[in-house]
């Protein structure tokens, strides 16, 4: 899969959040299924939810609703889900093993670090502040209306501009097709991780610089 063996060292690492730095799907499943049950709508399995993730909250809710999608259901289920999610302890949402060590090692090497996610800004900052308080991220770019969400390159472009690096010096590290499209739209390289919520089709995408199995492999590109 690798196009070249660490031939172009990067200066800026832009990370996706869900499925890349954090294992978060369990709390999403619990809270969405509570919301669906309250509104007498069919619940989904964990595997079915994995096929719905990647977009912003409106897009995710639309896919979760499937054949039951209406404007009214979209708003009521989304609002109910967010109420459940925001008030829950989210005890199942934790960093993947080695995530903090990897970020700390990159930081110690002087690499610029950023996060770009379709998770709402307040939620994104909550988790990063709780678990990665000692990591000095250049930018934490979640989704905030009316700004476009991934795969639009809005967030990545904003980060690259602030970092003052060339597109060839930046790499997007994610776990799904949305992340590949985001990197492609921004004109930067993309590394996909296998411990997240992607699938075999994603891993075989020809645009990818690499597909990795272990967090420690990320260091090799910097």
N, C-alpha and C positions, 0 to 999 in steps of 0.2 A: 504493500500500500504506500510506503514512504516514497515520495518523489525524489528525495535526496537525503543523504545521511547527515543531518545536522549541519548542512552547508551554509545556512544563512541564519546566524544567531539573531534572536529577537530581543527587542528592548521593552516591549509592552505586551503584557498578557491580559486579555479581556476574557473574563470567565462568565459563562452562564451560571445560574444559581441552582435551580431545581434539577436534580439528576446529575449535576456536575460537581458542585461543592457540597450540596445538602441532599440527603435522602428525606424527601418530604411528602411522598405520595400517600402514605398511610393516613395522615391527618386530613388530607384532601378527600380521600375516600369516605372516611367516617363522617365528616361534616356535610359533604354533598349528599350522602345517602340519608342523613337526618333531614335535610332540606327537602329532598324528593319525597320522602315518606310523609312529611307534614302536608305536602300538597297532593297527596294520593297519586304520585307518579312512580313508575317502576325504578327500582334501584339498579346499580351497576356493580359488576365485580371489579376487583383491582385491575385485572388484565384489560377489561373494557375501558377503564379510566385512562390507562396508559395510552390508548389510541386517541384520547381527547385532549391530551396535554400539549403544550408548546405555544399556544396562542395567548392573547390577552383574556381577561376574565369573561368578557362577553362571548368571545369565540369558544372558549372552553365550555361555558354553560350551554351554548347552542348545540355543541356536539353531544354533551351529556343528555340533553333533552331529546335529541334525535327526532323521531316522528311526532313527538309531543311539543315540538318547538312552535310557539306563538309569541307575539310581542309581550303579551301579558305574562306567560309562563317564564319567559326569559328574565324579565325584571323581578318577578316575585321569587323565583328560585335563586337567582343571583343574590338578591338582597338577604334572603333567609340564610343562604350558605355563608355569606360574609359575616352575618351576625353570629352564627355558630362558630365560624372559624376564628374571628377576632376575639371572641370571649372564651375560647377554649385554651387549655394550657399548652397545647401543641407539643406534648411530651415526646411524640414519635418523630418529630422533625429535628434531626441532628446532622452535623457534618459527617461526610463519609470518612472512614478511617484514613489517616495520613493527610487529610486536606489541610489542616492547620500547619503541620510540619512542612508540607510542600510550599505553602504560601510564605512561611517564615524563611525558608531557605532561599526562595526567589527574592524576597525583600532584602535579605542579608547580602545578596549578590548585586543589589542596586537595580533590580528589574522593576519597572513601573507596573502596578497592579490596578485592575479595574473590574467592576462587575456590571454586566448588562443583562437585564432580565425583563420578562413580561409580567413578573410579579409586581403588584402595586408598591409604590415607593415606600410607604410607611411600614409595610410588612417586611420588605427587603432589608431596610435599615434596622428594624427590630432584631432580626436574627443575626445580622453581621455584627451589630454592636454587642450582642449577648455572647457570641462565640468567638469572634475575631477582633476583639477590642484592641489588641496589640498589633494588628496589621494596618499599615498606613495606605489605604486605598486612595489612588489618585482621584477616582470618581466612582460613585455607586449610582448607577443609572437604571432605575426601575421604570415601570410604565406609569405615566400620568397623563390623563386626558387634558387637552385635546391632542397631545403629541402622538404621532404614529407609533405603533408597537412593532416588535420584530415579526416578520423578517425585514421590515423597513430598516435601513441602516442609520436612521436618525441618531440613536443612542451611541452606536459605534463611531459615527462621524464626530459626534460631540466629544467623545473620549479621546480620539486621535488628535483632534484639534488642540485639546487641552494638554495632551502629552507632548505635542510638537515633535512627533516622529513621522517618518514616512510609512506609507501603507505596507511596504515590504518589511518593515521593522516590527509590525504588529501581528499578533495571531489571536484568533478567536478559539476558545476551548469550550466545547459544549457536548451535548449527548444526543441530539436529535436532528431531524431534517430541518426544523425551523432554524437551528443554529447554523447549519450549512448554508441555507439560503441567506441568512443575515450576513455571514462572512462574505459570501459571493457578491451580494448587493453592495457591500462596502469595499470590495476589491482587495480583501486581505485573506491570508491563509487561514485554514481551519483544521483543528485537531479534534477528533471525536473520541469520547471515552466510552468504554463498554460497560461500566458499572452503573450507568444511568438508565434512562427509559427509552432508549433508541431500539432499533431492530436491525436485522441482517441487511435489509435494503439500504438503510442509512449508512451502515458500515462499508458498503460496497460503492458508495458514491465516488465518482472519478475526481471530483473537485478536491477531495480531502488530501491534506498533507500527510496525515497519519491517523491511524486508529490505535488506541493504546488500552492495555489491560490493567495497568497499575499506575497509581498517582505519581510514583517516583519517576516515571518515564518523562513526565512533563519537563523536568529540570534539564533534560538533554538538549532542549531547543534554545537554551538561554546561556 
